[in-house]
């Protein structure tokens, strides 16, 4: 029974990875939710930090700090917890690639 459960879990993890890789627009689509505060393609119009062109590692560290509560926030700590690490990696890579 335990082996079946482990196998099923591994299949689900593999399926999630395949789904992430199958959609070439997934990073852009996930990052679109950030536009409300950070501007289209991460180019803020002021008041909130722009994300476009920032190093991926810097963005991931900031998100990790929000997620852990190390960096105070009004809403980012809640938003960051709503994404998987894989999704956050895609989002950070998307913004890092923007000019």
GUFI-118586 format. One record per residue (C-alpha): x, y, z; residue in three letters; residue number from 0. Coordinates in steps of 0.2 Angstrom, whole numbers. Last residue first. Layout:
REM GUFI-118586
[dose [X,Y,Z],'ALA',NUM],
...
***
This chain:
REM GUFI-118586
[dose [73,226,-102],'UNK',98],
[dose [63,210,-97],'UNK',97],
[dose [73,194,-95],'UNK',96],
[dose [75,196,-76],'UNK',95],
[dose [56,198,-75],'UNK',94],
[dose [53,181,-84],'UNK',93],
[dose [66,172,-74],'UNK',92],
[dose [58,178,-58],'UNK',91],
[dose [41,172,-63],'UNK',90],
[dose [48,155,-68],'UNK',89],
[dose [57,153,-52],'UNK',88],
[dose [42,158,-42],'UNK',87],
[dose [32,145,-52],'UNK',86],
[dose [45,131,-47],'UNK',85],
[dose [45,137,-29],'UNK',84],
[dose [26,135,-29],'UNK',83],
[dose [15,150,-28],'UNK',82],
[dose [2,156,-15],'UNK',81],
[dose [15,159,-2],'UNK',80],
[dose [22,174,-12],'UNK',79],
[dose [5,182,-12],'UNK',78],
[dose [3,182,6],'UNK',77],
[dose [20,189,10],'UNK',76],
[dose [18,202,-3],'UNK',75],
[dose [2,209,5],'UNK',74],
[dose [7,222,18],'UNK',73],
[dose [25,218,19],'UNK',72],
[dose [39,215,31],'UNK',71],
[dose [55,206,25],'UNK',70],
[dose [60,191,36],'UNK',69],
[dose [42,184,34],'UNK',68],
[dose [47,168,26],'UNK',67],
[dose [38,171,10],'UNK',66],
[dose [43,189,10],'UNK',65],
[dose [61,185,12],'UNK',64],
[dose [60,171,-1],'UNK',63],
[dose [52,183,-13],'UNK',62],
[dose [67,195,-11],'UNK',61],
[dose [79,181,-13],'UNK',60],
[dose [70,175,-29],'UNK',59],
[dose [71,193,-36],'UNK',58],
[dose [89,195,-32],'UNK',57],
[dose [93,178,-40],'UNK',56],
[dose [84,182,-56],'UNK',55],
[dose [94,198,-58],'UNK',54],
[dose [83,213,-60],'UNK',53],
[dose [79,217,-78],'UNK',52],
[dose [60,221,-75],'UNK',51],
[dose [55,221,-57],'UNK',50],
[dose [50,239,-54],'UNK',49],
[dose [48,244,-36],'UNK',48],
[dose [31,251,-31],'UNK',47],
[dose [27,270,-30],'UNK',46],
[dose [31,273,-48],'UNK',45],
[dose [25,268,-66],'UNK',44],
[dose [32,251,-63],'UNK',43],
[dose [39,241,-77],'UNK',42],
[dose [37,223,-72],'UNK',41],
[dose [31,217,-88],'UNK',40],
[dose [16,228,-86],'UNK',39],
[dose [17,237,-69],'UNK',38],
[dose [23,231,-52],'UNK',37],
[dose [7,233,-42],'UNK',36],
[dose [-7,226,-54],'UNK',35],
[dose [6,219,-66],'UNK',34],
[dose [11,205,-53],'UNK',33],
[dose [-3,194,-59],'UNK',32],
[dose [4,194,-77],'UNK',31],
[dose [20,185,-70],'UNK',30],
[dose [11,169,-70],'UNK',29],
[dose [5,171,-88],'UNK',28],
[dose [22,176,-94],'UNK',27],
[dose [30,161,-85],'UNK',26],
[dose [17,150,-92],'UNK',25],
[dose [19,156,-110],'UNK',24],
[dose [29,141,-117],'UNK',23],
[dose [16,129,-109],'UNK',22],
[dose [23,111,-109],'UNK',21],
[dose [37,113,-97],'UNK',20],
[dose [26,117,-82],'UNK',19],
[dose [14,103,-86],'UNK',18],
[dose [28,91,-87],'UNK',17],
[dose [34,96,-70],'UNK',16],
[dose [17,94,-63],'UNK',15],
[dose [15,77,-71],'UNK',14],
[dose [32,72,-63],'UNK',13],
[dose [26,77,-46],'UNK',12],
[dose [9,68,-49],'UNK',11],
[dose [18,52,-54],'UNK',10],
[dose [30,53,-39],'UNK',9],
[dose [15,54,-28],'UNK',8],
[dose [6,39,-36],'UNK',7],
[dose [22,29,-34],'UNK',6],
[dose [24,34,-16],'UNK',5],
[dose [6,29,-12],'UNK',4],
[dose [7,13,-22],'UNK',3],
[dose [23,9,-12],'UNK',2],
[dose [14,12,5],'UNK',1],
[dose [0,0,0],'UNK',0],
***
